[in-house]
Amino acid sequence: MKVLIVDNEPLARDELHYLVEQNSQVTEVLEADGVVSAQQVVDKEHPDLMFLDIQLTDGSGMALAESIKNRPNHPYIVFATAYDQYALDAFDADAIDYLLKPFSQQRVDDAINRVAKFVKPIRPAVGVQRQQDNPRLSLTNDERTIILQKDTILYIQTQDGVTSVWAKGGHRVVSKQPLTSLLKQLDPTQFIRIHRSFAVNLNMVSELQPSFNHTYELTLKDGSKVPVSRSYVTPVKQALGMQ
């Protein structure tokens, strides 16, 4: 299931992103920060489900839901907001659920599972396990394909639609492939997401330090430092054997 999160607050998107991707029925998580960007993602990516905030910087989430509900194959809408006074209006807009912040894993799972009953399951890609077991990673860059040994990768960063894979020796490979797509080709026991913009090779981690506002920072074996956002602190500690 492809899920779109629409919220103008980066921290709120980050936290909901983490909860959504914990559900095994979710295959991809997309993000938008407003009405216009959400419409663009819907037109291009055709998500199955949209978690939608009510008040957005450039307009109303309610108006957005009303504008797309009559489109063929429109995404199912789950309002995810801090405002409880719009619940009746939400169901008039054909919303399938209404979640109030702060979100819990159980409520997010309930909403996803409710939508999953109506969404045709996608057949798992053939050879996913084979891709993860392959010691090499292929990265497309314009007309070139760069081959990296997976065990040399330090971390992966995505920014403004560009993904950078950093490897030993300061080697950097730039690709248009999304971070989520690359992670599907990597062993999930070795490579994990630590931030909505970063994933790291756990075997390259040498230190974990507290940072500001309940976040953390990882130091890698080459001295690189990468952020761990608040939503990912617990799974990162578990993966490092700290809990």
C-alpha positions, 0 to 999 in steps of 0.5 A, spaced: 500 500 500 502 506 498 501 512 503 501 519 503 502 524 509 500 531 508 502 536 514 506 542 514 510 541 520 516 537 519 516 533 526 509 531 525 510 528 518 517 525 521 513 521 527 507 519 523 512 517 517 515 512 522 509 509 525 506 508 518 512 504 515 512 500 521 505 497 518 507 491 514 502 492 509 505 499 507 510 498 501 511 506 500 511 512 504 510 519 501 510 526 504 507 533 502 507 539 506 501 543 503 495 543 498 499 544 492 504 539 493 499 534 495 495 535 489 502 534 485 503 527 489 496 524 488 497 526 480 503 523 479 504 517 484 496 515 485 497 513 493 492 508 496 491 512 502 492 519 505 493 521 512 491 529 511 492 534 516 486 540 517 490 546 517 495 547 512 500 553 510 497 554 503 490 552 504 485 547 508 486 539 508 478 539 508 477 543 502 483 538 498 479 532 501 472 535 498 476 536 491 479 529 490 473 525 493 470 525 486 476 523 482 476 516 479 481 512 484 482 517 489 486 515 495 482 514 501 482 519 506 484 519 514 484 526 517 490 526 522 490 532 526 490 536 533 483 539 531 477 535 534 471 539 532 472 537 524 470 530 525 463 531 522 465 535 516 471 530 515 466 524 514 462 528 509 468 529 505 468 521 505 474 520 510 474 513 512 477 515 519 479 521 524 486 521 528 487 526 533 494 528 535 498 525 538 498 518 534 499 511 537 501 505 533 495 502 534 490 507 532 495 508 525 495 501 524 487 501 525 486 506 520 491 502 515 488 496 516 481 499 515 483 501 508 487 495 506 480 491 506 479 495 500 485 496 496 488 490 492 494 487 495 500 488 491 504 482 489 511 482 492 516 483 487 520 477 485 527 477 487 527 482 493 530 477 497 535 475 492 537 483 491 538 484 499 543 478 499 547 480 493 553 484 496 553 489 490 548 495 489 547 498 483 546 506 483 543 509 476 546 516 475 544 520 469 546 514 463 551 511 468 550 505 473 555 505 479 556 499 482 558 499 490 560 493 495 554 494 500 559 493 506 563 499 504 557 504 505 557 508 511 550 512 510 545 514 505 542 521 505 536 524 501 535 531 500 531 535 494 529 529 490 537 527 490 540 521 494 547 521 496 550 514 498 556 515 502 562 510 502 569 508 505 574 513 503 569 519 502 566 516 496 560 519 494 555 516 489 549 521 487 542 518 484 535 519 483 533 513 486 529 514 492 531 512 499 525 507 500 527 504 493 534 503 495 533 500 502 528 495 499 535 492 496 539 492 502 539 487 508 534 490 513 538 487 519 544 491 517 541 498 514 536 501 517 532 508 517 534 513 522 531 519 520 526 521 514 532 523 510 538 518 512 539 511 513 545 508 516 549 501 515 549 499 523 556 495 522 559 502 521 556 505 527 562 507 533 558 511 537 551 514 539 550 521 543 544 525 545 543 531 541 538 537 542 530 536 543 530 528 545 534 527 538 541 523 538 547 523 533 551 517 530 558 517 529 561 513 524 567 509 523 570 514 519 568 520 523 562 522 519 556 524 524 549 523 522 542 525 526 537 520 529 530 523 529 526 523 535 521 518 532 527 513 530 531 513 537 528 507 540 528 502 534 536 505 533 537 503 540 534 496 539 538 495 533 545 497 536 543 492 542 542 498 547 535 495 549 
